[in-house]
Amino acid sequence: MNDRAPMHAFDRGAKRLSKRILRYALKRVRMDPPLDHAVPAEELRRLAGHTVTAEGIGAERAMSVWEDVLAPACISIDHPRYFSYVPAAPTEAAGLFDVAASAANIFGGSWQEGAGAIFAENEALRWIAALAGMPTDAGGVFVSGGTAGNLSALVAARWKWRHDSPSMNSTRGVIIASRAAHSSINQAAQVMDVDVVWAEDDDRGRLSGDSVQATWQSMSEEQQRCTFCVVATGGTTNVGIVDDLEGVGSLAATHGLWFHVDAAYGGAALAAPSVRELFNGIERADSLIVDPHKWLFAPFDSCALLYRNPQIARAAHTQHAEYLDALRHDDDWNPSDYAHHLTRRARGLPLWFSLAVHGTAAYSESVERSLTVTREGADDIRSSSHLELVMEPELSVLMFRRHGWTTEQYYAWSDKVLTDGLAFVVPTSWRGETVLRLCLVNPATTRDDLRLVFDSLK
Ligand SMILES: Cc1ncc(COP(=O)(O)O)c(C=O)c1O
């Protein structure tokens, strides 16, 4: 039986293909993955050959090219010694349910089409909102990532500012953010064509209420009138420091500014009793983002975007067109209305399924595990003679220096340990100095994994 045509028929060829794909998916979520690394495009072209052809190369060959050539040219983000950027470690339940959700191909934009999926997503959003202490009618949507979440939140904030002060309709807005805010805040400001006034962070990269107040006072009256939002970070990406959310939130209220909290990386730690206190004040947020694809064990791509008052977001984001008239916007919860998008996959489903399967207590325990291993790693660095902590960790980022190393040595070491399959650790910098940074979100990562890295730096 020809398994290439017709494309949508479920014949023996399709059955064989489904089995092979599902077997691969099952194997992949269960395996201890090799770290792997990127391969130059010419090499991939040579190994893979031409894959997109008029006749098709057939299921067996396409899957073999994927398994043998292309997949190994991608770094395994869920490897326990992947420490760069912000790793991810989806649960088996979340990873496999993503396969199921993809198979169902649900339109997650409108209640009319995706009610069941949206109900489930909203259950997961509700859990995050409750962890943050937001009101019970807070709500939002899962978007593709923190960058998209920050942009949509800031668009809603500006909509409110202009709605409340119509004279500002053609005025360029201003947001206040810390220099340690994620690059996506500046990017969102560029896309929106608004100005950013940078508030000074302290020596640990933390934004305080006092700093926001000093920034406010340094601004002209005109600038103050144009300011519509202050952004704080719940776990800075480079060092994992939580801003003074209480202080910044209270100043935002004093000056009538929208308070946005970017907890894309650190928000998962709301579930961790040992550090929950750091987030006090987050309940004041007008909008909040937390990325389940970072530290809440969901696959890419997934950012929970929550609004204190979802009606504002809906007013800012709802699209209107004749062919969309049949959608009810008053009674139905249409996720399309809460961000800069229309069509969307129900990307919150893997998190919902895994939460439903394992329970929220398992999430708290898994996040605590990374926090504990981070603290153990800090102890090991403190007691080593070749390494030195740049600062005490607050969440799950370890930043440290190797005594006597130049920038070139850091990069050469980083390349070598990746090529050797030992670990993926890219250098970063702190106040101009090249240093190392390990970000831990994988519950499979142990103190021994850290020690392998530390020993390789001798
Ligand atoms: C604090 C913070 N905000 C936003 C982002 C951007 O998220 P994404 O890469 O999902 O767009 C990141 C990514 O690391 C982050 O750490």
The ligand as a Gaussian input file, in Angstrom:
#p B3LYP/6-31G(d) Opt

LIG

0 1
 C       11.757000      37.550000      32.915000
 C       11.531000      37.143000      31.488000
 N       10.625000      37.805000      30.756000
 C       10.389000      37.505000      29.473000
 C       11.080000      36.496000      28.855000
 C       10.805000      36.183000      27.416000
 O       10.128000      34.964000      27.345000
 P        9.995000      34.174000      25.977000
 O       11.367000      33.719000      25.627000
 O        9.071000      33.052000      26.331000
 O        9.428000      35.104000      24.977000
 C       12.043000      35.785000      29.567000
 C       12.837000      34.723000      28.922000
 O       13.746000      34.176000      29.460000
 C       12.277000      36.120000      30.928000
 O       13.171000      35.456000      31.666000

